[in-house]
Amino acid sequence: MQLRVRFSSPLRGEAVAPGDKSISHRALLLGAIAQGTSEVHGWLPAADCQATLKAVRALGATVEQHTPVNLVVHGCGLRGLRPPGTQAVLDCQGSGTTMRLLAGILAGYPSTSVLDGHAGLRRRPMERVAVPLRLMGAHVETTDGRPPIAVRGGMLRAIDYTLPVASAQVKSAILLAALYATGETIVHQPGPARDHTERMLRAQGVNIFQCDNSVHLISSEQPLAPLQIVVPADFSSAAFILVAGLLVPGSEILLRRVNVNPTRTGLLDVLQAMGARIQIGEVSEQGGEPVADLLVRPAEIEAGQVTGELVVRMIDEFPVFAVAATQAHGTTVVRDAQELRVKESDRIAAVATELRKMGARIEEQPDGFVVEGPTTLQGAHVDSHGDHRLAMALVVAGLIARGETVIHGSEVIGDSFPDFVPVMRQLGADIEQA
């Protein structure tokens, strides 16, 4: 699929981003191993989350989908799933979250399970999950460090493990495996990775707590309580609308009920430090997460630097941050972000390649990129590289570029934000399917 995007008139109105992708995955997985019936409202019916839905059904959990966004999950209990063994492969499609978190759960089962996905997922590193699970006593085989992977578990032991890279997915896999282990599992993080798994496990009655950047889980084999959850709007999806409102002259956009969990809002902090006019409304709680309305208007922004812990807190937002950096005054520098090399695409190389086609002055570095701004972007033919976040970032770039931008491979937007184009059109964006 191709999208045609033209220079935009002001974007105005209210918007609601889709349900948080990270929480939607976890609600299904934790609901499936709970004892009882969980209700999930505001679930994200995107391709990645559909992969998790199909996987938990393949494992024997009954999930009723009353509407596209409202689910009832009938939990099987901690040890009640039915892995298909080697007779059937669990297809994670393009979802790294599905594969890594499922590996943690399946490490608690004595039979062998095989997890695979499409070509994009097959290039992503899986030894980072395999290593700690092996230390816990599971047998895990990868394919040259990548999918497909085979997991055979059983009697697991607790570990004290230091993550080499801050990763919510790896941390979550260890914590899920720890539910099947004896003793206290401790995970030390080099930075503040997302804590949605910890919040949800705590709500299910698990003895889990955090000291500084270390997470402790003490297993008791007690049943997990079912969840009653309303999924808040995904900050990572809202980020594209937020940056569009910041960059398109004359715009004013109110984003409703966005998840402002501090482990997720690095982009918000960076943009405000650069001079962005983003107002945060009163913070309340939804689904165990802090939420708030965000009001954005255009502003002149100055260049900034993103390094260290900030990288972890905005790891999914760098494609659209790069677009914002093209309009900032001065030199914007991103470092310590080598993790971007192993996302849905090599996001450092892909972002630099595609934005240069539009006239951006951006140079890739081994662990980030450098952007000189401001630059008047020009419409061009660009490619998504099979990466949903890059595709949406290029839409935002097209809204401020002179002429017409054609985005090839834009169907991948459905991986996380199926209604992105209708939402942007409703705000006034000139976007059409080619």
PAFIZA-25599 format. One record per residue (C-alpha): residue number from 0; x, y, z. Coordinates in Angstrom, 2 decimals, m for minus. Example, Ala and Ser with C-alpha at 12.3 -4.5 7.8 and 13.67 -1.06 7.14 Angstrom:
ATOM   k      xx      yy      zz
ATOM   0   12.30   m4.50    7.80
ATOM   1   13.67   m1.06    7.14
//
This chain:
ATOM   k      xx      yy      zz
ATOM   0    0.00    0.00    0.00
ATOM   1    1.08    3.57   m0.70
ATOM   2    0.01    6.79    0.98
ATOM   3    0.13   10.22   m0.63
ATOM   4    0.70   13.06    1.84
ATOM   5    0.64   16.78    1.02
ATOM   6    1.74   19.91    2.86
ATOM   7   m0.82   20.42    5.59
ATOM   8   m3.13   23.21    6.58
ATOM   9   m3.46   23.60   10.38
ATOM  10   m4.39   20.44   12.28
ATOM  11   m7.17   21.08   14.77
ATOM  12   m9.41   19.10   17.07
ATOM  13   m9.40   16.29   19.59
ATOM  14   m7.94   12.84   19.08
ATOM  15   m7.77    9.60   21.00
ATOM  16   m4.79    7.36   20.35
ATOM  17   m5.43    3.60   20.34
ATOM  18   m4.98    1.44   23.41
ATOM  19   m1.47    0.97   24.73
ATOM  20    0.21   m1.83   22.77
ATOM  21    2.49   m2.97   25.59
ATOM  22   m0.39   m3.21   28.05
ATOM  23   m2.66   m4.93   25.51
ATOM  24   m0.11   m7.72   25.00
ATOM  25    0.37   m8.19   28.73
ATOM  26   m3.35   m8.13   29.56
ATOM  27   m3.87  m11.14   27.29
ATOM  28   m0.85  m13.10   28.50
ATOM  29   m1.39  m12.44   32.21
ATOM  30   m5.13  m12.99   31.85
ATOM  31   m4.44  m16.36   30.24
ATOM  32   m2.42  m17.60   33.24
ATOM  33   m4.73  m16.05   35.84
ATOM  34   m7.23  m18.09   37.86
ATOM  35  m10.60  m16.76   36.78
ATOM  36  m12.06  m14.40   34.20
ATOM  37  m10.35  m11.16   33.21
ATOM  38  m12.04   m8.26   31.43
ATOM  39  m10.00   m6.01   29.16
ATOM  40  m11.53   m2.82   27.76
ATOM  41   m9.83   m0.56   25.23
ATOM  42   m7.61   m3.38   23.93
ATOM  43   m5.57   m2.59   20.82
ATOM  44   m6.78   m4.71   17.85
ATOM  45   m3.59   m4.13   15.86
ATOM  46   m1.58   m6.80   14.04
ATOM  47    1.03   m7.26   16.77
ATOM  48   m1.60   m7.74   19.48
ATOM  49   m3.61  m10.06   17.23
ATOM  50   m0.51  m12.27   17.17
ATOM  51   m0.67  m12.54   20.96
ATOM  52   m4.42  m13.21   20.83
ATOM  53   m3.93  m16.10   18.39
ATOM  54   m1.05  m17.46   20.45
ATOM  55   m2.95  m17.60   23.76
ATOM  56   m5.87  m19.27   22.00
ATOM  57   m3.47  m21.81   20.50
ATOM  58   m2.28  m22.49   24.05
ATOM  59   m5.80  m23.36   25.16
ATOM  60   m7.07  m20.09   26.67
ATOM  61  m10.60  m19.06   25.73
ATOM  62  m10.85  m15.39   24.75
ATOM  63  m14.19  m13.82   23.87
ATOM  64  m13.96  m10.69   21.70
ATOM  65  m17.27   m8.94   22.32
ATOM  66  m16.17   m5.90   20.30
ATOM  67  m12.84   m5.23   18.56
ATOM  68  m11.55   m3.53   21.73
ATOM  69  m13.36   m5.41   24.53
ATOM  70  m12.18   m8.87   25.53
ATOM  71  m13.05  m11.46   28.15
ATOM  72  m10.15  m13.81   28.94
ATOM  73  m10.92  m17.07   30.70
ATOM  74   m7.72  m17.85   32.54
ATOM  75   m6.27  m21.36   32.60
ATOM  76   m4.27  m20.88   35.79
ATOM  77   m0.53  m20.70   36.16
ATOM  78    0.06  m24.25   34.88
ATOM  79   m3.11  m24.81   32.89
ATOM  80   m2.02  m23.79   29.39
ATOM  81   m1.69  m26.55   26.79
ATOM  82    1.45  m26.01   24.69
ATOM  83    1.09  m27.74   21.32
ATOM  84    4.58  m29.27   21.48
ATOM  85    6.58  m29.54   18.30
ATOM  86    3.49  m30.48   16.28
ATOM  87    2.55  m26.84   15.75
ATOM  88    4.56  m23.64   15.67
ATOM  89    3.31  m20.64   17.66
ATOM  90    3.29  m17.87   15.04
ATOM  91    4.29  m14.54   16.59
ATOM  92    4.06  m12.84   13.18
ATOM  93    6.04   m9.60   13.56
ATOM  94    5.74   m9.15   17.32
ATOM  95    8.89   m9.31   19.41
ATOM  96    6.82   m8.72   22.55
ATOM  97    4.71  m11.80   21.82
ATOM  98    7.75  m14.00   21.29
ATOM  99    9.86  m12.83   24.21
ATOM 100    7.09  m12.78   26.82
ATOM 101    5.68  m16.11   25.68
ATOM 102    9.17  m17.60   25.98
ATOM 103    9.16  m16.60   29.65
ATOM 104    5.81  m18.28   30.32
ATOM 105    6.62  m21.42   28.31
ATOM 106    9.87  m21.83   30.26
ATOM 107    7.62  m23.01   33.07
ATOM 108    6.24  m25.94   31.02
ATOM 109    8.05  m29.28   30.53
ATOM 110    7.09  m29.78   26.88
ATOM 111    8.94  m28.16   23.96
ATOM 112    7.32  m25.16   22.25
ATOM 113    8.52  m23.59   19.01
ATOM 114    8.01  m19.87   18.36
ATOM 115    8.52  m18.27   14.97
ATOM 116    7.44  m15.24   12.97
ATOM 117    7.80  m13.48    9.67
ATOM 118   11.04  m12.27    8.10
ATOM 119   11.12   m9.01   10.07
ATOM 120   10.91  m10.83   13.40
ATOM 121   13.46  m13.42   12.32
ATOM 122   16.18  m10.76   12.20
ATOM 123   15.68   m9.68   15.82
ATOM 124   18.02  m10.90   18.61
ATOM 125   16.67  m13.59   20.92
ATOM 126   19.78  m14.71   22.83
ATOM 127   19.18  m11.84   25.24
ATOM 128   16.07  m13.74   26.38
ATOM 129   17.55  m17.22   25.97
ATOM 130   20.55  m16.58   28.24
ATOM 131   18.66  m15.74   31.47
ATOM 132   16.04  m18.42   30.83
ATOM 133   18.83  m21.00   30.50
ATOM 134   20.28  m19.78   33.79
ATOM 135   16.88  m20.46   35.35
ATOM 136   16.99  m24.05   34.12
ATOM 137   15.06  m23.92   30.85
ATOM 138   16.40  m25.40   27.63
ATOM 139   16.24  m22.71   24.93
ATOM 140   17.51  m23.04   21.37
ATOM 141   17.75  m20.13   18.97
ATOM 142   18.65  m20.06   15.29
ATOM 143   22.00  m18.30   15.14
ATOM 144   20.73  m16.12   17.99
ATOM 145   17.45  m15.32   16.24
ATOM 146   14.03  m16.89   15.66
ATOM 147   12.73  m19.49   15.37
ATOM 148   13.32  m20.47   18.99
ATOM 149   12.46  m23.64   20.88
ATOM 150   11.71  m23.54   24.61
ATOM 151   11.48  m26.49   26.99
ATOM 152   11.12  m25.73   30.65
ATOM 153   10.10  m27.45   33.82
ATOM 154   11.49  m26.95   37.30
ATOM 155   12.99  m23.46   37.30
ATOM 156   15.20  m21.76   39.86
ATOM 157   15.33  m18.10   40.84
ATOM 158   18.25  m16.00   39.57
ATOM 159   19.94  m12.72   40.34
ATOM 160   20.46  m11.25   36.88
ATOM 161   21.80   m7.99   35.47
ATOM 162   20.36   m6.96   32.12
ATOM 163   23.16   m5.98   29.70
ATOM 164   20.68   m3.70   27.89
ATOM 165   17.63   m2.03   29.44
ATOM 166   14.76   m3.98   27.90
ATOM 167   11.21   m4.26   29.18
ATOM 168   10.65   m7.34   27.03
ATOM 169   13.62   m9.25   28.43
ATOM 170   12.86   m8.13   31.97
ATOM 171    9.25   m9.25   31.54
ATOM 172   10.28  m12.65   30.17
ATOM 173   12.43  m13.25   33.27
ATOM 174    9.68  m12.10   35.64
ATOM 175    7.11  m14.32   33.95
ATOM 176    9.46  m17.30   34.18
ATOM 177   10.07  m16.40   37.83
ATOM 178    6.40  m17.16   38.55
ATOM 179    7.33  m20.83   37.97
ATOM 180   10.62  m20.71   39.91
ATOM 181   11.37  m21.26   43.57
ATOM 182   12.79  m18.39   45.60
ATOM 183   13.42  m14.72   44.90
ATOM 184   14.31  m13.57   41.40
ATOM 185   16.08  m10.21   41.11
ATOM 186   16.49   m8.32   37.84
ATOM 187   18.92   m5.39   37.80
ATOM 188   18.27   m2.78   35.10
ATOM 189   20.80   m0.34   33.62
ATOM 190   17.96    2.13   33.08
ATOM 191   14.25    2.69   33.78
ATOM 192   12.63    0.26   31.32
ATOM 193    8.84    0.07   31.11
ATOM 194    7.19   m1.30   34.23
ATOM 195    3.78   m2.42   32.92
ATOM 196    4.44   m6.08   33.74
ATOM 197    5.33   m5.24   37.34
ATOM 198    2.21   m3.09   37.78
ATOM 199   m0.08   m5.80   36.43
ATOM 200    1.53   m8.63   38.39
ATOM 201    1.21   m6.58   41.56
ATOM 202   m2.50   m6.12   40.82
ATOM 203   m2.76   m9.91   40.48
ATOM 204   m1.39  m10.44   43.97
ATOM 205    2.22  m11.30   43.13
ATOM 206    4.88  m10.32   45.67
ATOM 207    6.89   m8.00   43.43
ATOM 208    8.64   m4.76   44.32
ATOM 209   11.36   m2.42   43.11
ATOM 210   14.44   m1.07   44.87
ATOM 211   16.22    1.59   42.82
ATOM 212   16.64   m0.05   39.40
ATOM 213   16.28   m3.62   40.68
ATOM 214   13.03   m5.59   40.49
ATOM 215   12.41   m8.38   43.01
ATOM 216    9.82  m11.14   42.55
ATOM 217    9.25  m13.74   45.27
ATOM 218    7.41  m16.74   43.88
ATOM 219    4.77  m18.47   45.96
ATOM 220    2.95  m20.54   43.30
ATOM 221   m0.29  m18.89   44.45
ATOM 222   m2.91  m18.38   41.74
ATOM 223   m2.85  m15.07   39.92
ATOM 224   m5.98  m12.98   40.40
ATOM 225   m7.89  m12.07   37.23
ATOM 226   m7.61   m8.56   35.80
ATOM 227  m10.23   m5.86   35.37
ATOM 228   m8.48   m3.33   33.18
ATOM 229   m9.22   m0.33   30.97
ATOM 230   m6.25    0.11   28.66
ATOM 231   m5.11    3.76   28.42
ATOM 232   m4.15    5.46   25.16
ATOM 233   m0.68    4.52   23.91
ATOM 234    1.89    7.31   24.30
ATOM 235    4.02    5.84   21.52
ATOM 236    1.08    6.13   19.10
ATOM 237    0.07    9.55   20.42
ATOM 238    3.63   10.75   19.75
ATOM 239    3.02   10.99   16.00
ATOM 240   m0.03   13.21   16.49
ATOM 241    1.83   15.20   19.14
ATOM 242    4.79   15.98   16.84
ATOM 243    2.48   16.78   13.93
ATOM 244    0.68   19.33   16.12
ATOM 245    4.01   20.78   17.18
ATOM 246    5.35   21.18   13.62
ATOM 247    2.36   22.11   11.43
ATOM 248    1.79   25.90   11.69
ATOM 249   m1.50   27.04   13.19
ATOM 250   m2.35   23.66   14.72
ATOM 251   m4.01   22.94   18.06
ATOM 252   m4.64   19.31   19.07
ATOM 253   m5.99   17.89   22.31
ATOM 254   m5.02   14.26   22.91
ATOM 255   m7.30   12.52   25.37
ATOM 256   m6.38   10.09   28.19
ATOM 257   m2.79    9.38   27.16
ATOM 258   m0.68    7.02   29.26
ATOM 259    1.94    9.24   30.94
ATOM 260    3.77    6.48   32.80
ATOM 261    7.19    8.09   33.45
ATOM 262    9.00    5.07   31.98
ATOM 263    7.37    5.96   28.64
ATOM 264    7.44    9.75   28.38
ATOM 265   11.06   10.50   27.53
ATOM 266    9.99   12.14   24.25
ATOM 267    7.65   14.46   26.10
ATOM 268   10.42   15.57   28.45
ATOM 269   12.89   16.09   25.59
ATOM 270   10.47   18.10   23.44
ATOM 271    9.50   20.33   26.35
ATOM 272   13.18   20.95   27.10
ATOM 273   13.61   21.95   23.44
ATOM 274   10.83   24.53   23.78
ATOM 275    7.71   22.63   22.71
ATOM 276    4.34   23.99   23.86
ATOM 277    2.75   20.88   25.33
ATOM 278    0.40   21.23   28.27
ATOM 279   m0.23   18.22   30.51
ATOM 280   m3.68   18.11   32.08
ATOM 281   m4.62   16.71   35.45
ATOM 282   m3.19   13.25   35.96
ATOM 283   m5.58   10.47   37.00
ATOM 284   m5.34    6.67   37.02
ATOM 285   m6.70    4.24   34.43
ATOM 286   m5.92    0.55   34.39
ATOM 287   m3.28    1.06   37.08
ATOM 288   m1.45    3.61   34.92
ATOM 289   m1.24    7.42   35.11
ATOM 290   m3.16    9.15   32.30
ATOM 291   m3.62   12.78   31.28
ATOM 292   m4.85   14.94   28.40
ATOM 293   m2.11   16.57   26.32
ATOM 294   m2.63   19.89   24.49
ATOM 295   m0.08   20.74   21.80
ATOM 296    0.44   23.88   19.74
ATOM 297    3.27   24.81   17.34
ATOM 298    6.45   26.32   18.72
ATOM 299    9.97   27.21   17.68
ATOM 300   12.21   24.51   19.10
ATOM 301   15.92   24.44   19.79
ATOM 302   18.22   21.48   19.18
ATOM 303   18.75   18.99   21.99
ATOM 304   20.83   16.01   23.07
ATOM 305   19.44   12.60   23.95
ATOM 306   21.69   10.12   25.76
ATOM 307   21.69    7.60   28.59
ATOM 308   18.47    6.86   30.47
ATOM 309   16.43    9.16   28.23
ATOM 310   17.05    6.77   25.35
ATOM 311   15.35    3.93   27.22
ATOM 312   12.33    6.09   28.01
ATOM 313   11.74    7.04   24.35
ATOM 314   13.10    4.02   22.48
ATOM 315   10.03    3.71   20.21
ATOM 316    9.75    7.41   19.41
ATOM 317   13.07    8.10   17.67
ATOM 318   11.72    7.99   14.08
ATOM 319    9.28   10.82   14.77
ATOM 320   11.78   12.59   17.04
ATOM 321   14.16   12.70   14.07
ATOM 322   11.43   14.48   12.08
ATOM 323   11.04   17.03   14.88
ATOM 324   14.83   17.50   14.98
ATOM 325   14.85   18.54   11.30
ATOM 326   12.87   21.63   12.36
ATOM 327   14.90   22.47   15.48
ATOM 328   17.46   25.28   15.47
ATOM 329   20.97   23.89   15.81
ATOM 330   22.51   20.44   16.02
ATOM 331   20.50   17.64   17.63
ATOM 332   22.54   14.64   18.80
ATOM 333   21.30   11.16   19.73
ATOM 334   23.75    8.75   21.37
ATOM 335   23.59    5.47   23.32
ATOM 336   20.75    4.28   21.06
ATOM 337   22.38    1.31   19.36
ATOM 338   19.28   m0.72   20.31
ATOM 339   17.56    1.03   17.38
ATOM 340   19.66   m1.13   15.05
ATOM 341   17.65   m4.25   16.00
ATOM 342   14.06   m3.00   16.03
ATOM 343   11.52   m3.72   13.26
ATOM 344   14.11   m2.19   10.95
ATOM 345   17.59   m0.82   11.51
ATOM 346   15.95    2.41   12.59
ATOM 347   19.14    4.45   12.60
ATOM 348   19.99    3.60    8.99
ATOM 349   16.39    3.60    7.74
ATOM 350   15.43    6.94    9.31
ATOM 351   18.58    8.62    7.99
ATOM 352   18.14    7.16    4.51
ATOM 353   14.50    8.16    4.10
ATOM 354   14.71   11.63    5.65
ATOM 355   17.74   12.45    3.48
ATOM 356   15.51   11.77    0.45
ATOM 357   13.37   14.66    1.70
ATOM 358   16.34   17.00    2.12
ATOM 359   17.05   16.49    5.81
ATOM 360   20.60   16.99    7.01
ATOM 361   20.91   13.84    9.08
ATOM 362   23.92   11.60    9.52
ATOM 363   23.85    8.21   11.18
ATOM 364   26.29    7.26   13.91
ATOM 365   27.02    3.76   15.25
ATOM 366   24.75    4.42   18.25
ATOM 367   22.48    7.21   17.02
ATOM 368   22.31   10.13   14.63
ATOM 369   23.06   13.84   14.24
ATOM 370   20.56   16.27   12.71
ATOM 371   21.21   19.86   11.57
ATOM 372   18.19   22.14   11.49
ATOM 373   15.97   23.73   10.65
ATOM 374   15.51   22.37    7.12
ATOM 375   12.69   22.87    4.65
ATOM 376   11.72   19.34    3.70
ATOM 377   10.71   18.44    0.15
ATOM 378    8.19   15.81   m0.89
ATOM 379    9.70   12.57   m2.14
ATOM 380    9.08    8.86   m2.66
ATOM 381   10.08    7.15    0.58
ATOM 382    9.86    3.63    2.01
ATOM 383    8.70    2.22    5.34
ATOM 384   11.32   m0.57    5.44
ATOM 385    8.52   m2.71    6.89
ATOM 386    8.54   m0.59   10.06
ATOM 387    5.22    0.82   11.32
ATOM 388    6.82    3.61   13.35
ATOM 389    8.99    4.75   10.45
ATOM 390    5.95    4.77    8.15
ATOM 391    4.00    7.05   10.52
ATOM 392    7.04    9.30   11.06
ATOM 393    7.28    9.75    7.29
ATOM 394    3.61   10.75    7.20
ATOM 395    4.40   13.48    9.74
ATOM 396    7.39   14.56    7.64
ATOM 397    5.14   14.69    4.58
ATOM 398    2.75   17.06    6.35
ATOM 399    5.48   19.71    6.63
ATOM 400    7.23   18.99    3.31
ATOM 401    6.75   21.09    0.18
ATOM 402    4.95   19.15   m2.52
ATOM 403    3.77   15.56   m2.31
ATOM 404    5.28   12.67   m0.36
ATOM 405    4.53    9.07   m1.35
ATOM 406    5.14    6.45    1.35
ATOM 407    5.61    2.93    0.04
ATOM 408    4.85   m0.05    2.26
ATOM 409    2.53    1.97    4.49
ATOM 410    0.28   m1.02    5.25
ATOM 411    2.58   m1.81    8.20
ATOM 412    1.01    1.11   10.09
ATOM 413   m1.65   m1.44   11.06
ATOM 414    0.89   m3.20   13.29
ATOM 415    0.25   m0.62   16.02
ATOM 416   m2.19    2.12   14.89
ATOM 417   m4.78    0.78   12.42
ATOM 418   m6.83    4.01   12.43
ATOM 419   m3.87    6.39   12.08
ATOM 420   m4.85    7.71    8.66
ATOM 421   m8.55    8.34    9.55
ATOM 422   m7.54   10.06   12.79
ATOM 423   m5.09   12.34   10.97
ATOM 424   m7.65   13.12    8.26
ATOM 425  m10.19   14.05   10.91
ATOM 426   m7.69   16.58   12.25
ATOM 427   m7.31   18.07    8.76
ATOM 428   m4.34   16.21    7.24
ATOM 429   m4.29   15.77    3.45
ATOM 430   m3.60   12.02    3.17
ATOM 431   m4.95    9.56    0.65
ATOM 432   m4.28    5.99   m0.34
ATOM 433   m2.46    5.76   m3.65
//
